[in-house]
Amino acid sequence: MGKIINTIQQPLFSYKWLLNGGNGFPAKNIKYHGAKVFTCFSGGGGSSMGYRLAGYDVIGFNEIDNKQAICYKKNLGETPYQYIEDIRLLRKKKKLPDILFDLDILDGSPPCTTFSMCGEREKNWGKKKKFREGQEEQTLDDLSFEFLLLVKRLNPKIILIENVTGILIGNAVQYSAKIKLILKEMGYLCLHKILNGADMGLPQARRRVFFIAIRKDLVKNIKTYGLIEKIPRLDLNFNCKHIPFSEIDEGENVDKKFYLNKETITYKRWLECKEGDSFAKRNKNIGFTHIKVNSKKPLPTIVGGNNNYHYSIPRFLSDNELILGSSFPFDYNFCSQDIRYIAGMSVPPIMISNIAWKIKQEWLDKIKENK
């Protein structure tokens, strides 16, 4: 497991150590450049940690789930600009602090349950339901548009929206098209790209779509392309060597609680399943996210439950394997919550740090130069 220290940036192993001047991303010592970020649907703070790794000042957050918010504050600290409530309430507040109207980036990762290819998708669109992400009944498929209403009010320089790739497939295409249309009407130029965490030095093949938009009055400072419609240019090509599961594999040195009970149907399915295959290949009644991992490839996407299994030992993945696979620091305090849930629901810090660093170099630095 030691090889990963040389493959992935050191900060993953001690986030607090990194903030105290460790040898980390993007340089030997983080130099905070002052760009201000506010994150929405922040969960346990995966995105916020990523921005901090890239030298940003994360001034606050919005999260509906109080348990997640407690976890966020435990790891990233208290801030006067924290809103533990539905984003609908936040955007409707009569008065918001001036600092929120001077953001470099407004970030949002709206809950993606209703767009996931492993859910019921269209059947749940527009329906109210008590989701685990919050404490009250709410619809999820319209949260991207609630976020855009906050964008309209705050008018940040740059917007970043993260979601599952399912939002670009089938009938969900209408949602992604509407997101881009609304941004255009509000005076932003937008690009979208599917990115894979494995290409950024993450030991997990996590494919997500990112909508990244910049205010039109700032476009003169950056490169664009397109004849009919201008699209802002941003180099989002990452060429990190993929990190196979074998480099974070703890083998048999894990707590017995991770081992499968040999009397269960899960153990039987594990025996039937080949390395790298999903349990559903043998039994259609089992979700295709139940996978026996491939030792020679990055982990499949980590989701909120016990769905990934060791390739040769009858057990679930260990906590340490999931923490490494998600690029959370070992000293992250999960506040007695399920590590799988927090890791599965969060944007891996290393993904955001890479994207945020590109935005700084190619957009924010150029804007500053041309002031």
N, C-alpha and C positions, 0 to 999 in steps of 0.2 A: 504493500500500500504506500510505501515511501516514495515511489517514483512520481506520484502526482504532485508532490511538493515542487518538483522541478518543471512540471508540465503546466500547472495552473499557477497563477500569481499567488504569492505568499499570503496576501490579505485574507484569503478565504479561511485561513486557519486561525486568525485572531483579528476580528474586525476592530475591537477596541484597541488592540495593540497597534493596528494600522493607523488609527486616528491619532495616536500619540507619536506619530512620526516614523512608522515602520517602513520597510522596503517594499513598497507596493505599487499598485496601478494608479496613475499612468506613469509615474516616475519613481525614483528612489524615495522621495518624500512627497506626499500630496501637497500641492500648492492650490489652495482654494482661490478660485478666480472670481468669486463674487456673483456668479450667475444664479438667479433665484428660481427655485422650483417649488410648486405646490402639487401634492399628489392626491388624487381622488380614488376611491375604492382601494385604499392603501393596504388593507389586510394586515399582515404581520410586519410589513416594512421592506419586502424584497426590493421593490422599485426604489424606494428611498435610499436603501443601502447602496444600490447601484449608482445612483446620482452622487452620493457622497464619495464613493470610490473614484469617481471621475472629477472630483473637486468642486462639485456644486454645493450651494447653500440651500438645503431643504428647509424652507421656512415654516411648513405646516402640512396638515393632512386632513382628509375627510374619510370616515369609515363608519358604516352603520352598526357593525357588530362590536359591542362593547368589549367582549373577550379578546377579539383581535386587536382592538385599540389599546387595551391594557398591555398586551404583548409588544405592540409597536412602541409604546412609551417606555417600557422597561428596557428596550434595547437601543432606541434612538433618542430617548430623552423627552422631557416635557417641552412644549412650545405654546406660546400664547395664541397661536393660530391653529387650533385643533378643533374639529367639528365632528363630534361623534353622533351622527344623525344621518337620516336619509338625505341624499344629495338634493332632493326636491325641496327640502326645508332650507338647506344651505343657500341655494340659488335665489330663494324668495326672501331672504333676510332683508329688512329695510336698510340696514347699514352694515357694511363690511369695511375692514381696515384698509387704509390707503395702499399699504404694501401689496395687497392682492391685486391691485390695479396696475402694478408695475412688475409683472412676472416675466421672466425670460422663457420659462416653460411651464405650461399647465399640463399635467400628466394624468391619464386616466386609464384604468383597466376594468371596464364594466364587467360584472359577472357574466360568464359565457355559457352557462348551463344550457340555455335554450338554443344555442347555435352549435353545440358540440355534436359531432357525428355519432357519438355513442349514447345520445339521449333520445327523447321522443320528438325533439325539434319542433316542427310546425304545430303539433298537437298542443304544445304549451304556449304558443305565441299569443299574447294578449290576455292570458289567464292569470288571475291572482293566485298566489300560492305562498305558503309559509316556507321560505327557503332557509337553508342553514346559514346563508350569508347575513341574514338579518333577524330581527326579533318580531317583525310584524309582516302581515301579508303584503306582498307587492308583486308587480310585474317586473320581469327582468329584461325582456327584449326591447323595452323603450328607454333603458337607462343610458344608452349611448346618446340619445337625443336630449335627455335631461342634462347630461354632461355638456353637450353642445350649447344648451341654453346658458349654462354657467360660463362657457367660453365667450358667448355673445356679450355677457355682462362685464366680464373681466378684461376682455380684449388683450390677451397675452401676446408676446412676440411669436411664440412657437407652441404648437400643440402636438402631443404624442398620445395616440390611442392604441392600446394593445388588445387583441382578441384572438380567439381560436380561428384556424383557417376555414372552419365550417361556415363562417360568415360570408365567404366568397363562393359557396357551393349551393347549387339548386335554387330554391325560392328565396334563400337568405341573401342572394345577390342584391335584391331590392334594398336591403338594409345598408349594405356597403355603398351602393350607388347613392342612396339618400344622404349618407354621411358626407360623401364628397360634394354633393350638390349644395348641402347646407353650408359647408365650409366655404365654398365658392361664393355663395350669396352673402356670407358674412365678411368677405374680403380676404380670404386666404387661398393660397395655392397649396395643393396637397399632392403627395405621392403616397403610394402604398406598396409594401413589399413583404413577401413571406420570408422570414428568417429562421434559421435553425441554430439553436444554442450550441449544438455540437461543432459548428463552424467557428464558434467564438471561444473555444477552450472549455466548454462545459461538458462534463462526462454524461450528458443526457441529450438525446435527439428530440429536442422540444421545438416543434415548428409552430410559429405564431405569426399572425399578420400584424403589421404595424402601419398605422396611418400617421404620417408626419406632415404637418402643415406649417407654413410661415405666412405672416401677414404681408399683404401685397405691397404695402409702402416700404417694406424692407427688402423686397426682391431685387432691387437695383444693385444691391451689394453682393449678390451671390450668382452663381452660374445656373442657367435654366436650359431646357431643351423643349422641343415640340413646336410645330409650325402653327397649328390651329389653336392649340391651348398650351400655355406655358406650364411646364412642370419643373419644380425646383430640383436641382441636381444635388444628390448627396451620396457619396460613396459608401454603400453598405455591403461591400464585398469583404467578407472575413475568411481568411484562409488558414485557420488554425488546424493543426493535425488532430484528427478525431482521437478522443481518449476512450479506450475500451473499458468495459466493466472490470476486466481483470486487474486494472491498475488501482481500483478502489475496493476490490474484493477482500473482505475480512475472513473468508473461508469458514472454518469451523470455530473460530475464536469469537463467537457471539453468544449472547445469553440464550438459554434454552427456551425462553418464551417465544423466540422467533421460529422455532422448529414446528413443523406440521404434526398434528396428531394423526398417527397412522391408522386410526379407526374412522377417519372422516373421508367424505367423498372428495374433498379438496386434495388429500394426499393421493387418492386414486387417480385423479385428473393429472396431478403433477407427474406421476409415474408414466402416464400415457403420452404426455406432451414431450415433444422434442425440443432441444435447445433452440431458442430464438422464435419458437412458435407460440401462438395464443391457445389457451384452453379451448376456445371456440372452434378450433380446427377439428377437434374430435367430438365436441358436444355443442350444438348450436344454441342450447339453452343457457350457456355461460357467456358472459360479456367478453368481447374480443380484447378488452383492456387487461384481462388476466393473462399474463405473459411469463414464460420461463425465459429469463434474459439470456442474451448471447454474450458469452465471455469476451468475444473478439470485437464487439461493437459497443458504442455508448448505450447507456440505459435507454429504454423506450420512455416516452413521456410519463413522468410521475403524476399520478392523479391522487384524489383525496382518500383513497382506501388502501387496504392490503392487497394490491393487485399484481405486484411484481414479485417473482419468485427466483430463487437462486437456480442456476443452470445445472448444478450437479449435487447439491445438498438440499434435502427436502425442508426448505425453510423460506420464510419471507425475507425480504431485504432487511438488513439491520438499520438501526437509527443512523449510525455513522455513515453507512453507504448512501442513505437518502440525503443526509446533510451535505455530503461531498457532491453527490449527483445534482444537488440543487444550488450549489455554490453559496450556501449559508456558512457563516463562521462557526467553528466548534464552540465558541463561547456565547453563542446566541442563546438567550433564555426563552424557551418555548412555553414557560409559565404553566407547566403541567398539561398543556394541550397536546393534541395528537400531532406529532411531527409530520405524519403523512398528509394530514389535511393542510397544514400551513405551507408545507413545501409544494403540495400539489396545486394550491390556489394562488401561489405567489409567482410573480415574474422573477426568475433567477437573477440575483444581483449582477452577476457577471454579464448577462445579456444587456441589461440596461446600461451598465457602465461603458460597454463598448459602443453602443449606439449614442449615448450621451457625449462621449468623447469625440465622436465624429461630428456631432451637431456643433459642439464647441469650436472645433478646428475649422469647419467649413462654412458655418453660418454665423455663430455668435462672434467669433474673432473678426470676421469680415465686416459685420455690422459695426463693431467697435472701431475698426480701422477707418471706416468711411463716415464717421459721425462729423 
